[in-house]
Amino acid sequence: MRILIYGINFTPELTGIGKYTGELYDWLKGRGHKVRVVTAPPYYPNWKIFDGYSACNYPVKSSANGTVYKCPLWVPKSPSGIKRILHLLSFAISSLPVMLGQILWRPDVVMVVEPPFFCAPTALVAGRLCGAKTLLHVQDFEVDAAFDLGLIKSSILRRIVMRAGKILLHYFDRVSTISFRMIERFAWVYVECSFIELYEI
């Protein structure tokens, strides 16, 4: 099976989402699947690009059954409020042409790891254009947390984001997350359970 994974965090980040996605990549390759990853250079948790990596180019690294594309992004020194949004948006924009290029590879599955929320539309478009199944995996409600903590205060922006989230979720073939508590948040905040299948993995 050909599997395309799309997310901002990846190995060699040793904590959080990057660790999860890197291990998933290795696990899938170990079972004979052909896997490609579209991601960013490592920067978390110190909010600084790791030594040996660049925030300004598009390196590609290939190995047996796997290829990793790293796309540029802006990493703020003090990640708060609107800077977090711009940080995530910078990756969504820079990775767009790389993701669209993967359509020619014709993956069977397109999986997007959230955050960032902004990558979901691109994953859906790529999946539809090549006839792939689409999977949204939510590791963290990062945008929600920014609003809840008061880092972003606009009530209008919050309503727009929540509405867009509800619409996007219904277009994915599967949605997964990491705990029953997060499934409950999906059910109460984002979706009507009769319309979407939620999974804990």
C-alpha positions, 0 to 999 in steps of 0.5 A: 500500500502507498501511504502519504503522511502530512504533518508539521512535526517529525523525527528527529524531534524526540517529544510530542507529535514528531516522535509519534509520526516518526515511529508510525513511519518506521512501523509502516515501512517495516510492514512493507508499505511504501510511505512518503512524508511531507513535513517541516525541519525539526524545531520542537520543543525549543522553537528553534530549527535543529542544527544541520537543518534549514528553514529555507529549502526543500531537502528530500531524504529517501530510504527503503520504502520511504521518502521524507520531504521537508518544507520551509517554515517560519519559527517564531522565537516567542510563539504566542497568539497570532505568531503561532497561527502564522507559523502553522500557516507558513508550513501549510503554504510552503508544503502545498506544491509538494503535496500536490506533486504527490498526486502523481505518485497516486497514494492509496491513503493520505493521512494528515496529522493535526495540528496544523488545522491549515493542512487539512484542506490540502490533504483532502484535495490531494486525496480526492484528486488521486482517489485515495482514502483520507484520514485525519489524525488529531494529536492535539487541539492546538488552535482550540488551546490558543483560544482557551488560553486567551492567546487569541482573543477574537470571538469572530475568528474563533467562530470562523475556525470552529465552523470551518473545522466542522465542515472539513471533518465531514469530508474525511473518510476516517478521523482518529485521535489519541484518547476517549476524552478527545473523542468526547470533545469532537462529539460535543464541539466539532461534529454530530456523531451520526455523521462521522466515525471517530476512533481512538488509536 
